[in-house]
Amino acid sequence: MRATVALGLLVLVTVGLAACSGAPRLLGGSPVDPGAWIVLPGPPLSPRAGATGVWTGKEALVLGGSDDRPCPPSASCALPTKAALRDGAAFDPATRTWRRIADAPMPISYANAAVVGSTVYLVAYSGPATGDRRALLAYDVAADRWHSVAEPDPGGYAIATVGGTVVAYAATDERGELPDWIRDAETGRWERLPDDPLPRSSGRTMLWDGSELILLALPAYEDVPPDEPSLVRAATLDLGKRTWRRLPDSAQLGFPIAAADGLLVNPDLGGADGGEVNGWGRRYPNGGSLDAHAGRWLPLPGPPAQGSFVPSAGVLWSDGAAYMSDHGWALDLERSTWVWVPAYDEGFHTDQTVVAAGRDLVVFGGAGWASASAMRGELLDSARLWEPPAPADG
């Protein structure tokens, strides 16, 4: 089925985890065959870190990033003084080939993306070296052409794919209600959406589940007592009727990253209990799933592994995937089990581009370090692909 992936400013873009050599033990069963890593032909891009990755449905795009000296994993660094990059490339997993694409009209330090048909929309930021300018851009994949798009609002916002168009939403309304917008696919004009039913919120994000627009948010920071967790809230918008329906609050800390197979899923296996000073009384999970139509929050299947640190790689479904990391456990929705994504080497990497290419995982660039405490790293221009096990009906 067609699924929706949340392409946030940082989700699926930046990875800073040490490699884990062996798969943790799966409880209650055997791990699914972990698949294999393949070294890809060299991309037509220079070494860089922090590039934006976007899956168009046919190709994985790698856009912008930085070729400035990388900041060590254990250090605090000054803001970069070198401009971000404008060039990019597209990878076709069917032919295992790369092609250069037209340069963007501005440097792209980081971006939030939404894909509609053959057009990729980007809320792009140029980075501190060039004033951190923001622009709403559109890249026509078929024509290999960029153009600017009228912005819905002068304030900060993010975008998401909704059916055949784009929504623009405020990341927070902690200091007053801010509008959310939907773009008319024919006229290009922005229409204001009705106010949502949630109390003032932070960390707002939106996902399209194929029939409804789902708003996910955390309570405003100041509204949460220090001895209580900040848990995800949700509401759904019927675009035809323009009416909201509030869903029950969750008992999880993290947002879903993809909508697939009737669920909105966050495969993050971590959690927190608030610590010793202002403990919450129990551990709350980062991940879980939401059946928005039934208004039910569900726990993740498992647990797949033991240990204090359980890395999470992403989620797989019949014809797609969303990835958070280049290694760890990936939730296979069809089998309702976990697949181990092995690390492709023993190194330590930061700021890699991690992007799904269908069900495959493509990893490009980043910085390589001898260890987590190393002070000198090397920018990379290599690319690898991980092939997951075949779908359950394959």
N, C-alpha and C positions, 0 to 999 in steps of 0.2 A: 504494500500500500504506500501511498505518498505520505510523507511525514514532514513535520515542521521542526526545525532546529533553531534554538535561540543562539543568534550570533552576537553576543554581547561584546562590550569593549575589550574584555580580557578573556572571556570564555573561548576555548579552543585556539588561543593564540600563543599564550606564554606558558612555558613549562620550565620548572627549576627543581627537578627531583634527581637524586642520585639513583643510578641504575641498581636494580635488584637482580641478582644472577639466577636464583632458582624460584620456582613457583611455590608459594605457601601451600600448606596442606588444605585440601578441600574437605569440609566436614559434611558427612552424610552422603558422600558420593565421590566419583572420580572426576577430575577436571576434563572438560572437553579438549580435544586436540588443539594445542595452542596456535596452530597456523605457522606461517613462516615469514621471515623478513627477506626482502629482495632489495639489492642495491640498484637504484635507478640510474639511467643515463644522466650525465651532468646537466643541470638546469642552465639556461642561458642568462644567469644572474650572477652578480658578484657576491662574495661572502657578506653576510648580514645577519642581524638579529632582530627579533620582534616584528617580522613582516606579518601582515594580515592575510589569513587564509579563508577562502570562500569556495564552497561547492555550488556550481551552477546547475547541477543535474546531469552534466556531461563532462565537465572539466573542473579541476581544482585550480583556482587562481591563487597566486602568491603576489602580494602587492606591497610595495614600499618597504618600510623597515629602516634600520640604521646601520651604517658601516663605521660609526664612531667606535672608539675604544670601548670594549664591553666593561661594565661595572662588575667587580668581583662579587661572588655570591654572598660573602660574609661582610661586605663593606657598604658604607653609605657614600654615594658619589655626588658630585656637583651635577647640575643640569647640563645636558649636552650642549655644546656650542656649534656642532656641525649639523647642517640641515639634513633632515630625513630624505629618503630616496623617493623617486617618482616612478621608477620603472617597475615592470611586473612580467609574469610569465603564466602560461596556462599548461596544465598537465592533463593529458587524456589517458585514463587508465586502460581503455580498450586497446590502444595502440602502444602504450608505454612510451609516449613521446611528449616532448615539450615544445612550445612555441612562444616567441616573444609577443607581447601585446603592446598596444600604444601606451606611451607614457601618460600618467595621470596629469591633470592640469595644475596640481599642487603637490608638494611633498606630503607623503602619508606616513606619519609616525605611528598612528593607531587609528582604528576605525570600527564602527558598528555597521553591519551589512544586512540587507534584506534582498532576496532574489524574487523577481516577478517575471515569469516567462524567460526571455533571453536577455533581460536587463538586470544588472546588479546595481542596487542603490547603496550608497555609502555615506554615513555621517563621518566625514574624514577630518582629522586634526593634524595640523602640520608639524606640531612639536614645538618645544620651548625655544629652539634656536631660530625659529621664524615666527615668533609671537603666538604660537599655539592657535593659529587661525582655524576656524571651523567652516566647513562648507558641505552642502548636500550635493553629492555628485551621482551621476548615473553613467554606467559603462554598458554600452550596447555590444554584447558578445559577438553577434553575427557580423555587425559592421566594423568591429574593432575601433569604436569611437567613444570618446568621453564627452559629456556635456554637464553643465550646471543645472540644478533644479531649484525652483523657488522654495524657500524654507517656509514652514508653517508658522514659526514662532521665533522671535529673536533670542529667547532663552535657551537653556540647554535641554536636549531631548535625545532620545534614542529611537530607532525604527525597528519594525518587524514586518514580516510578510503576512498578509491577511487575504487568503483567497487570491484574487487577481489584482491586488493593489497593495498599498503600504500604509501602515499606521505610524504616527509619530507620537511618542508619549514622554511625559516628564519623568525623570528618574526619581524625583521626590516631590512631595507637596507638604513637607514639614513646616515651611514658613508661609503657608497659604496655598489655597487650591489653584492648581495650574491646569490649563486645558490639555486634552489629548485630541489628536486630529486623525482623520482618514482622508486619503487622497483619492479624488475622483479619477478613475483610470482613463476616462475619455477626455476630460477637460484639463486635467492636471491641477484643478483647484482643490484646496484643503477645506474640509468641513469639520466643524468642531463636534466632538462626541459628547454625549451627556455625561455629567459628573458621575463617578463611580460611587458605590455605597460603602466603601471602606473608610474607616477613620483615617486621619492624616498618617501618611506612610512614608517610609524610606525604601530605597532599593527597589523601586517599582520596575517590573518587567512584564512583557506581554508575549503570549504564544497563541497561535491559531491551531485548533485541533481538527479542522476540517469542516466544522459547522458553527462553532462559536469562538469568540475572542476571549481568551482567559487572561485576566489580570492577576499577577502574583506580587505580593509586597510584604515588607516587614513593618511592624509598628514603628512610629517615629521614635528615635533614640531616646528622647526625653520622656516618653510615655511608658518606658519599661523600667520597673524597679530593678536595682542591681542584683537582687536575689531571685530574679525570675528570668527565664530564657526569652529571647526574641524569636518568635515562631512565625512561620509563613502563613499569610492569609490569602484568600482568593475570592474572586468574583468573576462571573461570566457575562458577556454582552451578546445579546441577539442582535446582529447587525440589521436584519430586516425590520424588526420592531423598534430598534434602538432602546431596548430595555435591559437593565442589569439584574442579575440574580446573585445574591451573596451566597457563598458556599461556607460550610463549616470550617473553622480554623483548624490548621494542621497541628501536629505534635513534632514537626521536623524543622531543622534550622536552615536548610538550603533550598534553593529554587530548582524546579525541574529545568532541564536543559534541552529536552526534545519531546515532541508529541508524536506518538506512534502506537498503532494497534489499540486505539481507544484510550490510551493512558498518557499522562504527562509524567515524565520520569526524571528523577535525579538519582544516578547510580552511585553517588558518593558514599563510601562505606565508613567514613569517619563519624565523629560525634563529639559531644562535650557535656560536662556536668556542672560547669560554672566555677570550678576550682574550690579551694579550701575556704577562702574568705567569704564569698557570697555564693555558696553552693546552691544548686537548684533542687537538691533532694534526690535526683536520679540523672541518668545519662539520657540525653536526647540525640537522636540520629541526625546526621546531615541530610541523608537521602531518604527516598521513598517515592511513591507514585500517587497520582491523583486521577481518579475516575470522575471527571467533571460532570458528566451527565447524571451519574448517580449521586454526586456530592459526597464521595467517599475517599478518604486518604488511606493508602495501603502501605504496609512495610515492604522493604525489599526482601526477595527470597534469599535464603542463606541461613546463617552467615557462611561465606565461602572460605574464610581463612581465620587463623589465629594470630595473635600478636598485637602489640600496642599500635603499630603503624601498618595499615592495610591500604596500599595504593589503589586508586580507582582509575580505570582507563576510559570508560565510556559505556555506551549502550548500543546494542545491535538489534535490528529487526529484519524482516524478510528481504527488503531491497535498499536498506540504508543504515546509517549509523551516525552517532555524534560522539566525538572523542574529547576528553579533558586532558589526557596525558599520553606520552609515548610508551607507557608500560603500566602494568597493573591488571586488576580484574575488570572485565567488560561484561555487562549484563546482557545475556542473550534472551530477548523477550519471547521468541518462539519456543525455546526449550525451557524457559523459566529457570535458567541455570547460569553459571558464570564461566567465562572463557578467560584464560590467562594470556595476557599479551606480554611476552618476554621482552626484556631490554635487549636492544640490538648490539650493545657492547657494554663494557665495564666502566665507561667514563662517566663524568659528571657534566650535565648540560644545562644551560639556561636559555630562555628566550627563543626556543625553537618555534617554528610554525607547525602547528598540529591541525590537520584538517581531514575530514572524511572525504573520500572519493567513492561514492556509492557506499559499499560496506567496507572498503579498504581504508587503511590508515596511511596517510602520507605525512612524512616528517621532513621538514626542510630547514637548513641553516641553523641559526643559533650560535651560541658560544660554547666551546669545549674547554673544560678545566681539568687539571690533574686531580683535584679533590675539591671538596666543599670549602676548604680554607685557603685555596690557592688565590694568589693576587694577580696572576697574569693568565689570560685566556686567549684563545684563538677563535676568530670569526670563521664560520663554516659556510660552504656553498654546496654541500653534498645533500642528497635526497635519498630517502628509503621508503619502501612501501611494505606494510604488513598485510598479508592476506588472511582473513579469518576463516574458520571452518565454513564449509558450505551451509546454506540455509537448511533448516530441518527437513524441508520437503525436497531438497536437492539431492 
